[in-house]
Amino acid sequence: MHMDDKFSLSLSQDEGILLLTSARLLDKLVAGVTIHGRERDELIRELIDKLSMAVSPELTSMSDELANAIVESVLGADEHEEDDFPVDDRLEDYVEAGADCSGLNFPMYAIDGSLPVLEKALIEHFSVSAQYYSFARESVDTLTLNPLNIKREDGLWRMIAYCHELDEVLVFRVDRIKELAKTAKRFELPREFSNAKNTTFAVYR
């Protein structure tokens, strides 16, 4: 097959987001490379654009966040970018007045098992059942959540999700999820959510 020949390929959303994340990683990690006479920046950018059009809109920003997180973990980069979804991150949203918050930003539970489940639920639009630690009540609450976006911020993974119990879209820290299970309930991404880039979401207390 000649390099100029075109071919078609049928991909699932899982495969599409994997390829898109890989292309973003290549864009970030490989510099000054010419591929068969074409500048790498041009070729990779075209690939990213094509994959972005094929993948559902809510997953494209997550792909960039995953690529940034991988680069940061590998290279130790300390990049601070403007948040796609501003977070109301005041201390009173986490703890009651006078409470000890010395370890507030420290991870609580391992996310190795929960993060992949959340990413898959976001891609496939499945609700999850979470045992979530509340600093305000110092208790573990049982919540049913629809993951809408996952973002790495200040070294911590945060999730924007619709909470069935409170009937509200809120911000949750992934490391505060003690236990997590995928449910059989499917959900549709709220139409207004795609236009909520400048919305400040409250934190689950």
MDTraj code that builds the backbone (N, CA, C; nanometers):
import mdtraj as md
import numpy as np

residues = "MET HIS MET ASP ASP LYS PHE SER LEU SER LEU SER GLN ASP GLU GLY ILE LEU LEU LEU THR SER ALA ARG LEU LEU ASP LYS LEU VAL ALA GLY VAL THR ILE HIS GLY ARG GLU ARG ASP GLU LEU ILE ARG GLU LEU ILE ASP LYS LEU SER MET ALA VAL SER PRO GLU LEU THR SER MET SER ASP GLU LEU ALA ASN ALA ILE VAL GLU SER VAL LEU GLY ALA ASP GLU HIS GLU GLU ASP ASP PHE PRO VAL ASP ASP ARG LEU GLU ASP TYR VAL GLU ALA GLY ALA ASP CYS SER GLY LEU ASN PHE PRO MET TYR ALA ILE ASP GLY SER LEU PRO VAL LEU GLU LYS ALA LEU ILE GLU HIS PHE SER VAL SER ALA GLN TYR TYR SER PHE ALA ARG GLU SER VAL ASP THR LEU THR LEU ASN PRO LEU ASN ILE LYS ARG GLU ASP GLY LEU TRP ARG MET ILE ALA TYR CYS HIS GLU LEU ASP GLU VAL LEU VAL PHE ARG VAL ASP ARG ILE LYS GLU LEU ALA LYS THR ALA LYS ARG PHE GLU LEU PRO ARG GLU PHE SER ASN ALA LYS ASN THR THR PHE ALA VAL TYR ARG".split()
xyz = np.array([
    [0.0845, -0.1204, 0.0000],
    [0.0000, 0.0000, 0.0000],
    [0.0873, 0.1243, 0.0000],
    [0.0566, 0.2225, -0.0852],
    [0.1305, 0.3468, -0.0897],
    [0.0904, 0.4360, 0.0271],
    [0.1806, 0.5207, 0.0705],
    [0.1526, 0.6091, 0.1838],
    [0.0403, 0.7075, 0.1536],
    [0.0186, 0.7370, 0.0215],
    [-0.0858, 0.8320, -0.0141],
    [-0.2239, 0.7690, -0.0193],
    [-0.2320, 0.6356, -0.0157],
    [-0.3614, 0.5683, -0.0219],
    [-0.4424, 0.5962, 0.1037],
    [-0.5725, 0.6140, 0.0846],
    [-0.6621, 0.6355, 0.1979],
    [-0.7297, 0.5040, 0.2352],
    [-0.7673, 0.4931, 0.3618],
    [-0.8394, 0.3745, 0.4052],
    [-0.9419, 0.4152, 0.5102],
    [-1.0455, 0.3352, 0.5233],
    [-1.1498, 0.3618, 0.6229],
    [-1.1345, 0.2640, 0.7376],
    [-1.1769, 0.3086, 0.8552],
    [-1.1620, 0.2272, 0.9751],
    [-1.2802, 0.2537, 1.0670],
    [-1.3465, 0.1488, 1.1099],
    [-1.4606, 0.1614, 1.2002],
    [-1.4125, 0.1432, 1.3434],
    [-1.4397, 0.2435, 1.4289],
    [-1.3912, 0.2408, 1.5668],
    [-1.5059, 0.2588, 1.6649],
    [-1.4934, 0.1955, 1.7804],
    [-1.5863, 0.2212, 1.8895],
    [-1.5444, 0.3502, 1.9586],
    [-1.6309, 0.4032, 2.0471],
    [-1.5950, 0.5237, 2.1220],
    [-1.4724, 0.4987, 2.2096],
    [-1.4636, 0.3797, 2.2692],
    [-1.3468, 0.3453, 2.3513],
    [-1.2188, 0.3505, 2.2680],
    [-1.2235, 0.2916, 2.1476],
    [-1.1062, 0.2897, 2.0612],
    [-1.0739, 0.4305, 2.0110],
    [-1.1786, 0.5080, 1.9820],
    [-1.1579, 0.6442, 1.9346],
    [-1.0903, 0.7319, 2.0378],
    [-1.1358, 0.7244, 2.1642],
    [-1.0762, 0.8077, 2.2691],
    [-0.9333, 0.7629, 2.2973],
    [-0.9061, 0.6326, 2.2831],
    [-0.7696, 0.5828, 2.3022],
    [-0.6765, 0.6380, 2.1939],
    [-0.7216, 0.6348, 2.0694],
    [-0.6399, 0.6874, 1.9605],
    [-0.6230, 0.8384, 1.9714],
    [-0.7295, 0.9077, 2.0116],
    [-0.7214, 1.0532, 2.0248],
    [-0.6220, 1.0915, 2.1344],
    [-0.6283, 1.0205, 2.2477],
    [-0.5338, 1.0471, 2.3563],
    [-0.3910, 1.0169, 2.3120],
    [-0.3737, 0.9088, 2.2367],
    [-0.2406, 0.8733, 2.1869],
    [-0.1878, 0.9799, 2.0920],
    [-0.2751, 1.0318, 2.0062],
    [-0.2332, 1.1361, 1.9130],
    [-0.1942, 1.2632, 1.9880],
    [-0.2696, 1.2962, 2.0920],
    [-0.2354, 1.4144, 2.1724],
    [-0.1008, 1.3946, 2.2428],
    [-0.0768, 1.2729, 2.2915],
    [0.0522, 1.2440, 2.3543],
    [0.1661, 1.2594, 2.2539],
    [0.1457, 1.2090, 2.1330],
    [0.2480, 1.2216, 2.0290],
    [0.2733, 1.3679, 1.9993],
    [0.1673, 1.4469, 1.9975],
    [0.1811, 1.5897, 1.9707],
    [0.2622, 1.6592, 2.0789],
    [0.2463, 1.6137, 2.2040],
    [0.3147, 1.6777, 2.3166],
    [0.4582, 1.6282, 2.3342],
    [0.4837, 1.5023, 2.3007],
    [0.6126, 1.4413, 2.3330],
    [0.7123, 1.4395, 2.2179],
    [0.6634, 1.4445, 2.0948],
    [0.7525, 1.4339, 1.9792],
    [0.7646, 1.5710, 1.9155],
    [0.8867, 1.6198, 1.9018],
    [0.9086, 1.7529, 1.8434],
    [1.0159, 1.7453, 1.7363],
    [1.0038, 1.8328, 1.6379],
    [1.1063, 1.8443, 1.5345],
    [1.1176, 1.7231, 1.4457],
    [1.0090, 1.6537, 1.4227],
    [1.0117, 1.5332, 1.3404],
    [0.9375, 1.5588, 1.2097],
    [0.9967, 1.5183, 1.0989],
    [0.9313, 1.5264, 0.9687],
    [0.8927, 1.3860, 0.9252],
    [0.7652, 1.3658, 0.8945],
    [0.7153, 1.2335, 0.8579],
    [0.6881, 1.2306, 0.7082],
    [0.7739, 1.1613, 0.6324],
    [0.7585, 1.1483, 0.4872],
    [0.7365, 1.2840, 0.4211],
    [0.8201, 1.3789, 0.4550],
    [0.8171, 1.5081, 0.3900],
    [0.7166, 1.6062, 0.4465],
    [0.6311, 1.5628, 0.5376],
    [0.5321, 1.6524, 0.5964],
    [0.5713, 1.6828, 0.7403],
    [0.5596, 1.8088, 0.7780],
    [0.5933, 1.8468, 0.9131],
    [0.5021, 1.7753, 1.0113],
    [0.5626, 1.7286, 1.1180],
    [0.4895, 1.6519, 1.2201],
    [0.3728, 1.7302, 1.2782],
    [0.3907, 1.8608, 1.3024],
    [0.2828, 1.9407, 1.3607],
    [0.1589, 1.9393, 1.2729],
    [0.1798, 1.9535, 1.1427],
    [0.0667, 1.9565, 1.0485],
    [-0.0038, 1.8215, 1.0434],
    [0.0728, 1.7155, 1.0336],
    [0.0159, 1.5821, 1.0190],
    [-0.0585, 1.5387, 1.1458],
    [0.0052, 1.5599, 1.2615],
    [-0.0585, 1.5196, 1.3870],
    [-0.1818, 1.6043, 1.4151],
    [-0.1761, 1.7338, 1.3826],
    [-0.2916, 1.8202, 1.4047],
    [-0.4106, 1.7755, 1.3202],
    [-0.3850, 1.7358, 1.1958],
    [-0.4927, 1.6861, 1.1107],
    [-0.5538, 1.5583, 1.1707],
    [-0.4685, 1.4709, 1.2231],
    [-0.5164, 1.3472, 1.2832],
    [-0.6016, 1.3762, 1.4069],
    [-0.5554, 1.4679, 1.4912],
    [-0.6304, 1.5042, 1.6114],
    [-0.7658, 1.5634, 1.5741],
    [-0.7672, 1.6491, 1.4723],
    [-0.8933, 1.7096, 1.4286],
    [-0.9919, 1.6048, 1.3783],
    [-0.9431, 1.5082, 1.3013],
    [-1.0306, 1.4036, 1.2481],
    [-1.0870, 1.3177, 1.3606],
    [-1.0006, 1.2794, 1.4553],
    [-1.0468, 1.1956, 1.5664],
    [-1.1417, 1.2726, 1.6573],
    [-1.1164, 1.4013, 1.6770],
    [-1.2030, 1.4831, 1.7619],
    [-1.3434, 1.4923, 1.7050],
    [-1.3531, 1.4937, 1.5729],
    [-1.4839, 1.4996, 1.5086],
    [-1.5588, 1.3674, 1.5213],
    [-1.4838, 1.2575, 1.5326],
    [-1.5453, 1.1252, 1.5397],
    [-1.5863, 1.0870, 1.6810],
    [-1.5165, 1.1440, 1.7800],
    [-1.5451, 1.1115, 1.9203],
    [-1.6503, 1.2078, 1.9739],
    [-1.7351, 1.1617, 2.0642],
    [-1.8397, 1.2468, 2.1201],
    [-1.7780, 1.3697, 2.1872],
    [-1.8443, 1.4853, 2.1775],
    [-1.7856, 1.6124, 2.2252],
    [-1.7424, 1.6106, 2.3710],
    [-1.8186, 1.5430, 2.4574],
    [-1.7842, 1.5468, 2.5993],
    [-1.6554, 1.4723, 2.6311],
    [-1.6075, 1.3910, 2.5368],
    [-1.4860, 1.3133, 2.5614],
    [-1.3592, 1.3802, 2.5094],
    [-1.3739, 1.4794, 2.4219],
    [-1.2549, 1.5412, 2.3641],
    [-1.1727, 1.6160, 2.4690],
    [-1.2394, 1.6896, 2.5585],
    [-1.1651, 1.7614, 2.6625],
    [-1.1024, 1.6643, 2.7616],
    [-1.1723, 1.5540, 2.7904],
    [-1.1165, 1.4538, 2.8800],
    [-0.9910, 1.3919, 2.8199],
    [-0.9901, 1.3753, 2.6877],
    [-0.8730, 1.3203, 2.6205],
    [-0.7516, 1.4082, 2.6427],
    [-0.7701, 1.5393, 2.6315],
    [-0.6585, 1.6324, 2.6523],
    [-0.6100, 1.6275, 2.7962],
    [-0.7048, 1.6167, 2.8913],
    [-0.6680, 1.6089, 3.0324],
    [-0.5885, 1.4816, 3.0604],
    [-0.6289, 1.3704, 3.0005],
    [-0.5566, 1.2447, 3.0207],
    [-0.4153, 1.2546, 2.9648],
    [-0.4033, 1.3154, 2.8468],
    [-0.2704, 1.3311, 2.7864],
    [-0.1822, 1.4193, 2.8733],
    [-0.2377, 1.5297, 2.9233],
    [-0.1605, 1.6185, 3.0112],
    [-0.1170, 1.5459, 3.1385],
    [-0.2079, 1.4648, 3.1947],
    [-0.1763, 1.3924, 3.3179],
    [-0.0642, 1.2917, 3.2952],
    [-0.0671, 1.2244, 3.1788],
    [0.0371, 1.1265, 3.1490],
    [0.1717, 1.1960, 3.1313],
    [0.1712, 1.3082, 3.0584],
    [0.2951, 1.3839, 3.0390],
    [0.3500, 1.4303, 3.1723],
    [0.2609, 1.4801, 3.2591],
    [0.3043, 1.5293, 3.3895],
    [0.3617, 1.4176, 3.4751],
    [0.2970, 1.3008, 3.4698],
    [0.3447, 1.1893, 3.5523],
    [0.4773, 1.1343, 3.5014],
    [0.4990, 1.1406, 3.3689],
    [0.6225, 1.0869, 3.3105],
    [0.7373, 1.1862, 3.3209],
    [0.7090, 1.3129, 3.2880],
    [0.8146, 1.4137, 3.2820],
    [0.8234, 1.5001, 3.4062],
    [0.7245, 1.4861, 3.4948],
    [0.7232, 1.5690, 3.6142],
    [0.6894, 1.7125, 3.5844],
    [0.6172, 1.7357, 3.4743],
    [0.5811, 1.8722, 3.4359],
    [0.4828, 1.9286, 3.5349],
    [0.4876, 2.0605, 3.5473],
    [0.3974, 2.1293, 3.6382],
    [0.3228, 2.2360, 3.5602],
    [0.2300, 2.1898, 3.4742],
    [0.1578, 2.2802, 3.3873],
    [0.0279, 2.3199, 3.4529],
    [-0.0048, 2.4474, 3.4474],
    [-0.1295, 2.4971, 3.5030],
    [-0.2068, 2.5641, 3.3910],
    [-0.3176, 2.5041, 3.3529],
    [-0.3987, 2.5578, 3.2463],
    [-0.5311, 2.6060, 3.3029],
    [-0.5968, 2.6926, 3.2276],
    [-0.7271, 2.7429, 3.2689],
    [-0.8273, 2.6289, 3.2723],
    [-0.9067, 2.6219, 3.3763],
    [-1.0028, 2.5142, 3.3909],
    [-1.1130, 2.5257, 3.2874],
    [-1.1561, 2.4113, 3.2327],
    [-1.2722, 2.4112, 3.1447],
    [-1.3990, 2.4391, 3.2230],
    [-1.4047, 2.3876, 3.3454],
    [-1.5216, 2.4058, 3.4289],
    [-1.4773, 2.4603, 3.5637],
    [-1.4969, 2.5917, 3.5895],
    [-1.4555, 2.6494, 3.7170],
    [-1.5213, 2.5768, 3.8331],
    [-1.4466, 2.5639, 3.9423],
    [-1.4942, 2.4921, 4.0595],
    [-1.5019, 2.5856, 4.1786],
    [-1.6132, 2.5820, 4.2487],
    [-1.6269, 2.6560, 4.3722],
    [-1.5555, 2.5764, 4.4804],
    [-1.4303, 2.6128, 4.5072],
    [-1.3419, 2.5285, 4.5885],
    [-1.3129, 2.5903, 4.7245],
    [-1.4074, 2.6660, 4.7795],
    [-1.3855, 2.7293, 4.9085],
    [-1.3878, 2.6250, 5.0200],
    [-1.3136, 2.6542, 5.1289],
    [-1.3046, 2.5582, 5.2382],
    [-1.4401, 2.5279, 5.2989],
    [-1.5305, 2.6263, 5.3025],
    [-1.6593, 2.5999, 5.3665],
    [-1.7424, 2.4990, 5.2882],
    [-1.7043, 2.4734, 5.1621],
    [-1.7740, 2.3716, 5.0856],
    [-1.7309, 2.2317, 5.1267],
    [-1.6165, 2.2235, 5.1935],
    [-1.5654, 2.0928, 5.2338],
    [-1.5901, 2.0632, 5.3813],
    [-1.5684, 2.1624, 5.4650],
    [-1.5764, 2.1367, 5.6085],
    [-1.6563, 2.2448, 5.6771],
    [-1.7094, 2.2118, 5.7911],
    [-1.7806, 2.3096, 5.8703],
    [-1.6815, 2.4049, 5.9356],
    [-1.7276, 2.5220, 5.9693],
    [-1.6410, 2.6219, 6.0307],
    [-1.5754, 2.5651, 6.1557],
    [-1.4438, 2.5848, 6.1662],
    [-1.3716, 2.5398, 6.2844],
    [-1.3203, 2.3976, 6.2750],
    [-1.3551, 2.3271, 6.1675],
    [-1.3098, 2.1891, 6.1558],
    [-1.1627, 2.1852, 6.1173],
    [-1.0965, 2.0757, 6.1510],
    [-0.9555, 2.0589, 6.1182],
    [-0.9430, 2.0269, 5.9696],
    [-0.8773, 2.1134, 5.8936],
    [-0.8637, 2.0908, 5.7490],
    [-0.7170, 2.0843, 5.7084],
    [-0.6307, 2.0456, 5.8000],
    [-0.4876, 2.0439, 5.7712],
    [-0.4529, 1.9478, 5.6591],
    [-0.5293, 1.8386, 5.6445],
    [-0.5009, 1.7420, 5.5391],
    [-0.6019, 1.7467, 5.4274],
    [-0.6637, 1.8632, 5.4075],
    [-0.7758, 1.8756, 5.3163],
    [-0.7436, 1.8328, 5.1745],
    [-0.6264, 1.8704, 5.1232],
    [-0.5952, 1.8435, 4.9844],
    [-0.5194, 1.7129, 4.9642],
    [-0.4994, 1.6383, 5.0702],
    [-0.4271, 1.5139, 5.0562],
    [-0.5213, 1.4055, 5.0051],
    [-0.4765, 1.3188, 4.9133],
    [-0.5607, 1.2070, 4.8687],
    [-0.6004, 1.1181, 4.9855],
    [-0.7214, 1.0663, 4.9797],
    [-0.7726, 0.9828, 5.0875],
    [-0.7684, 0.8353, 5.0508],
    [-0.8301, 0.8026, 4.9350],
    [-0.8379, 0.6638, 4.8914],
    [-0.7653, 0.6486, 4.7579],
    [-0.7147, 0.5283, 4.7340],
    [-0.6490, 0.4999, 4.6064],
    [-0.7511, 0.5109, 4.4929],
    [-0.7077, 0.5663, 4.3793],
    [-0.7993, 0.5857, 4.2672],
    [-0.7734, 0.4870, 4.1538],
    [-0.6780, 0.3970, 4.1721],
    [-0.6419, 0.3043, 4.0648],
    [-0.7607, 0.2230, 4.0156],
    [-0.8490, 0.1851, 4.1083],
    [-0.9641, 0.1050, 4.0685],
    [-1.0830, 0.1880, 4.0254],
    [-1.1028, 0.3024, 4.0901],
    [-1.2219, 0.3829, 4.0634],
    [-1.2120, 0.4679, 3.9372],
    [-1.0936, 0.5232, 3.9074],
    [-1.0817, 0.6130, 3.7921],
    [-1.1153, 0.5443, 3.6594],
    [-1.0649, 0.4235, 3.6329],
    [-1.1030, 0.3567, 3.5071],
    [-1.2529, 0.3297, 3.4976],
    [-1.3165, 0.2963, 3.6108],
    [-1.4608, 0.2715, 3.6106],
    [-1.5362, 0.3998, 3.5757],
    [-1.4921, 0.5115, 3.6331],
    [-1.5564, 0.6399, 3.6053],
    [-1.5380, 0.6801, 3.4590],
    [-1.4177, 0.6592, 3.4065],
    [-1.3923, 0.6945, 3.2665],
    [-1.4802, 0.6108, 3.1736],
    [-1.4948, 0.4830, 3.2029],
    [-1.5777, 0.3957, 3.1198],
    [-1.7251, 0.4346, 3.1316],
    [-1.7681, 0.4699, 3.2538],
    [-1.9067, 0.5121, 3.2739],
    [-1.9350, 0.6423, 3.1997],
    [-1.8369, 0.7318, 3.1965],
    [-1.8529, 0.8578, 3.1237],
    [-1.8655, 0.8321, 2.9740],
    [-1.7819, 0.7440, 2.9230],
    [-1.7837, 0.7135, 2.7800],
    [-1.9131, 0.6432, 2.7400],
    [-1.9566, 0.5459, 2.8206],
    [-2.0730, 0.4650, 2.7857],
    [-2.2033, 0.5202, 2.8424],
    [-2.1950, 0.6302, 2.9202],
    [-2.3141, 0.6949, 2.9788],
    [-2.3899, 0.6001, 3.0715],
    [-2.3166, 0.5414, 3.1656],
    [-2.3761, 0.4600, 3.2704],
    [-2.3629, 0.5308, 3.4048],
    [-2.4673, 0.5245, 3.4861],
    [-2.4588, 0.5781, 3.6215],
    [-2.3719, 0.4863, 3.7071],
    [-2.3165, 0.5435, 3.8147],
    [-2.2362, 0.4647, 3.9082],
    [-2.2912, 0.4832, 4.0493],
    [-2.2699, 0.3831, 4.1311],
    [-2.3049, 0.3905, 4.2727],
    [-2.1755, 0.4088, 4.3506],
    [-2.1666, 0.5199, 4.4249],
    [-2.0415, 0.5543, 4.4927],
    [-2.0613, 0.5650, 4.6432],
    [-1.9639, 0.5142, 4.7165],
    [-1.9544, 0.5379, 4.8601],
    [-1.8571, 0.6548, 4.8767],
    [-1.9098, 0.7739, 4.9051],
    [-1.8321, 0.8964, 4.8976],
    [-1.8162, 0.9592, 5.0357],
    [-1.6903, 0.9915, 5.0708],
    [-1.6643, 1.0483, 5.2027],
    [-1.6969, 1.1970, 5.2052],
    [-1.7767, 1.2367, 5.3027],
    [-1.8129, 1.3771, 5.3230],
    [-1.7344, 1.4330, 5.4409],
    [-1.6537, 1.5382, 5.4151],
    [-1.5813, 1.6020, 5.5231],
    [-1.6766, 1.6746, 5.6176],
    [-1.7815, 1.7357, 5.5612],
    [-1.8735, 1.8146, 5.6434],
    [-1.9420, 1.7288, 5.7489],
    [-1.9800, 1.6062, 5.7108],
    [-2.0511, 1.5175, 5.8042],
    [-1.9607, 1.4098, 5.8631],
    [-1.8373, 1.4011, 5.8108],
    [-1.7445, 1.2970, 5.8548],
    [-1.8095, 1.1599, 5.8437],
    [-1.8711, 1.1372, 5.7279],
    [-1.9396, 1.0101, 5.7050],
    [-1.9232, 0.9705, 5.5592],
    [-1.9522, 0.8446, 5.5292],
    [-1.9485, 0.7955, 5.3920],
    [-2.0916, 0.7866, 5.3413],
    [-2.1224, 0.8633, 5.2370],
    [-2.2577, 0.8699, 5.1819],
    [-2.2697, 0.7795, 5.0600],
    [-2.3867, 0.7198, 5.0421],
    [-2.4146, 0.6395, 4.9236],
    [-2.4822, 0.7273, 4.8194],
    [-2.4187, 0.7421, 4.7032],
    [-2.4673, 0.8327, 4.5999],
    [-2.4755, 0.7610, 4.4651],
    [-2.5742, 0.7988, 4.3875],
    [-2.5840, 0.7544, 4.2491],
    [-2.5467, 0.8728, 4.1612],
    [-2.4439, 0.8566, 4.0776],
    [-2.3874, 0.9686, 4.0021],
    [-2.3835, 0.9387, 3.8527],
    [-2.4072, 1.0451, 3.7743],
    [-2.3876, 1.0393, 3.6295],
    [-2.2607, 1.1170, 3.5967],
    [-2.1486, 1.0519, 3.5681],
    [-2.0253, 1.1250, 3.5368],
    [-2.0393, 1.2063, 3.4082],
    [-2.0102, 1.3368, 3.4155],
    [-2.0233, 1.4268, 3.3006],
    [-1.8888, 1.4756, 3.2498],
    [-1.7921, 1.4852, 3.3389],
    [-1.6579, 1.5272, 3.2982],
    [-1.5598, 1.4889, 3.4076],
    [-1.4372, 1.4548, 3.3677],
    [-1.3329, 1.4205, 3.4631],
    [-1.2120, 1.5065, 3.4305],
    [-1.1535, 1.5678, 3.5339],
    [-1.0451, 1.6626, 3.5115],
    [-0.9402, 1.6485, 3.6211],
    [-0.8141, 1.6581, 3.5828],
    [-0.7048, 1.6564, 3.6794],
    [-0.6659, 1.7997, 3.7104],
    [-0.6658, 1.8347, 3.8379],
    [-0.6404, 1.9720, 3.8801],
    [-0.5587, 1.9706, 4.0081],
    [-0.4468, 2.0436, 4.0085],
    [-0.3599, 2.0521, 4.1258],
    [-0.3191, 1.9141, 4.1760],
    [-0.2952, 1.8216, 4.0824],
    [-0.2503, 1.6880, 4.1191],
    [-0.3602, 1.5954, 4.1656],
    [-0.4863, 1.6402, 4.1612],
    [-0.5989, 1.5590, 4.2059],
    [-0.7012, 1.5457, 4.0940],
    [-0.7651, 1.4286, 4.0874],
    [-0.8696, 1.4060, 3.9884],
    [-1.0040, 1.4500, 4.0459],
    [-1.0741, 1.5317, 3.9698],
    [-1.2075, 1.5776, 4.0090],
    [-1.3074, 1.5365, 3.9015],
    [-1.4288, 1.5109, 3.9455],
    [-1.5341, 1.4698, 3.8535],
    [-1.6541, 1.5619, 3.8693],
    [-1.7063, 1.6085, 3.7562],
    [-1.8334, 1.6799, 3.7568],
    [-1.9408, 1.5772, 3.7254],
    [-2.0394, 1.5670, 3.8111],
    [-2.1395, 1.4621, 3.7949],
    [-2.2759, 1.5092, 3.8440],
    [-2.3791, 1.4525, 3.7838],
    [-2.5145, 1.4757, 3.8310],
    [-2.5417, 1.3799, 3.9458],
    [-2.5831, 1.4346, 4.0599],
    [-2.6136, 1.3541, 4.1784],
    [-2.7639, 1.3292, 4.1837],
    [-2.8044, 1.2030, 4.1773],
    [-2.9467, 1.1681, 4.1796],
    [-3.0120, 1.2081, 4.3111],
    [-2.9411, 1.1912, 4.4204],
    [-3.0002, 1.2176, 4.5517],
    [-3.0316, 1.3664, 4.5714],
    [-2.9459, 1.4540, 4.5198],
    [-2.9652, 1.5982, 4.5378],
    [-3.0238, 1.6662, 4.4148],
    [-3.0368, 1.5905, 4.3055],
    [-3.0900, 1.6453, 4.1802],
    [-3.0111, 1.7694, 4.1392],
    [-2.8774, 1.7557, 4.1369],
    [-2.7922, 1.8709, 4.1101],
    [-2.6592, 1.8250, 4.0523],
    [-2.6007, 1.9074, 3.9658],
    [-2.4668, 1.8809, 3.9126],
    [-2.3650, 1.9400, 4.0080],
    [-2.2727, 1.8565, 4.0563],
    [-2.1763, 1.8969, 4.1581],
    [-2.0367, 1.8459, 4.1221],
    [-1.9380, 1.8944, 4.1970],
    [-1.7996, 1.8503, 4.1801],
    [-1.7649, 1.7499, 4.2897],
    [-1.7019, 1.6414, 4.2505],
    [-1.6615, 1.5365, 4.3446],
    [-1.5131, 1.5071, 4.3245],
    [-1.4432, 1.4803, 4.4343],
    [-1.3037, 1.4376, 4.4246],
    [-1.2990, 1.2859, 4.4151],
    [-1.2282, 1.2368, 4.3131],
    [-1.2235, 1.0934, 4.2891],
    [-1.1588, 1.0199, 4.4057],
    [-1.0600, 1.0823, 4.4709],
    [-0.9912, 1.0146, 4.5807],
    [-1.0762, 1.0063, 4.7070],
    [-1.1952, 1.0670, 4.7067],
    [-1.2866, 1.0532, 4.8209],
    [-1.3904, 0.9437, 4.7995],
    [-1.3768, 0.8730, 4.6890],
    [-1.4660, 0.7607, 4.6628],
    [-1.4056, 0.6361, 4.7262],
    [-1.4722, 0.5866, 4.8280],
    [-1.4214, 0.4691, 4.8999],
    [-1.4500, 0.3417, 4.8219],
    [-1.5733, 0.3312, 4.7696],
    [-1.6124, 0.2156, 4.6897],
    [-1.6936, 0.2643, 4.5713],
    [-1.6872, 0.1905, 4.4612],
    [-1.7542, 0.2344, 4.3395],
    [-1.8017, 0.1130, 4.2608],
    [-1.9219, 0.1232, 4.2040],
    [-1.9760, 0.0145, 4.1223],
    [-2.0563, 0.0732, 4.0070],
    [-2.0420, 0.0132, 3.8922],
    [-2.1208, 0.0533, 3.7755],
    [-2.2621, -0.0018, 3.7894],
    [-2.3620, 0.0777, 3.7539],
    [-2.5011, 0.0319, 3.7600],
    [-2.5498, -0.0022, 3.6194],
    [-2.6747, -0.0485, 3.6114],
    [-2.7348, -0.0801, 3.4816],
    [-2.8106, 0.0404, 3.4249],
    [-2.8083, 0.1520, 3.4968],
    [-2.8829, 0.2707, 3.4534],
    [-2.8016, 0.3495, 3.3517],
    [-2.8645, 0.3827, 3.2393],
    [-2.8019, 0.4669, 3.1383],
    [-2.8534, 0.6097, 3.1522],
    [-2.7740, 0.7065, 3.1068],
    [-2.8169, 0.8458, 3.1103],
    [-2.7726, 0.9158, 2.9833],
    [-2.8382, 1.0255, 2.9535],
    [-2.8005, 1.1094, 2.8401],
    [-2.7345, 1.2353, 2.8922],
    [-2.6315, 1.2815, 2.8221],
    [-2.5644, 1.4047, 2.8618],
    [-2.6635, 1.5200, 2.8515],
    [-2.6825, 1.5973, 2.9591],
    [-2.7749, 1.7112, 2.9534],
    [-2.7373, 1.8060, 2.8416],
    [-2.8366, 1.8479, 2.7642],
    [-2.8099, 1.9341, 2.6494],
    [-2.7425, 2.0646, 2.6910],
    [-2.7833, 2.1169, 2.8074],
    [-2.7280, 2.2441, 2.8518],
    [-2.5853, 2.2309, 2.9040],
    [-2.5394, 2.1087, 2.9345],
    [-2.4071, 2.0904, 2.9929],
    [-2.2962, 2.1252, 2.8941],
    [-2.3179, 2.0972, 2.7661],
    [-2.2153, 2.1250, 2.6664],
    [-2.1882, 2.2741, 2.6525],
    [-2.2812, 2.3573, 2.6971],
    [-2.2640, 2.5024, 2.6897],
    [-2.2319, 2.5634, 2.8261],
    [-2.1854, 2.4801, 2.9205],
    [-2.1663, 2.5260, 3.0582],
    [-2.0195, 2.5478, 3.0919],
    [-1.9381, 2.5872, 2.9940],
    [-1.7948, 2.6015, 3.0174],
    [-1.7628, 2.7054, 3.1237],
    [-1.8459, 2.8085, 3.1361],
    [-1.8176, 2.9159, 3.2312],
    [-1.8996, 2.9033, 3.3596],
    [-1.9647, 2.7895, 3.3763],
    [-2.0465, 2.7689, 3.4948],
    [-1.9589, 2.7255, 3.6117],
    [-1.9850, 2.7813, 3.7286],
    [-1.9163, 2.7395, 3.8507],
    [-2.0025, 2.6368, 3.9216],
    [-1.9495, 2.5174, 3.9374],
    [-2.0237, 2.4096, 4.0017],
    [-1.9848, 2.3995, 4.1490],
    [-2.0827, 2.3866, 4.2340],
    [-2.0569, 2.3710, 4.3767],
    [-1.9961, 2.2340, 4.4047],
    [-1.9244, 2.2254, 4.5156],
    [-1.8612, 2.1010, 4.5586],
    [-1.9560, 2.0252, 4.6525],
    [-1.9614, 1.8926, 4.6353],
    [-2.0419, 1.8110, 4.7261],
    [-1.9842, 1.8201, 4.8657],
    [-2.0682, 1.8502, 4.9630],
    [-2.0209, 1.8737, 5.0996],
    [-2.0324, 1.7501, 5.1854],
])
top = md.Topology()
chain = top.add_chain()
for i, resn in enumerate(residues, 1):
    res = top.add_residue(resn, chain, resSeq=i)
    for name in ("N", "CA", "C"):
        top.add_atom(name, md.element.get_by_symbol(name[0]), res)
traj = md.Trajectory(xyz[None], top)
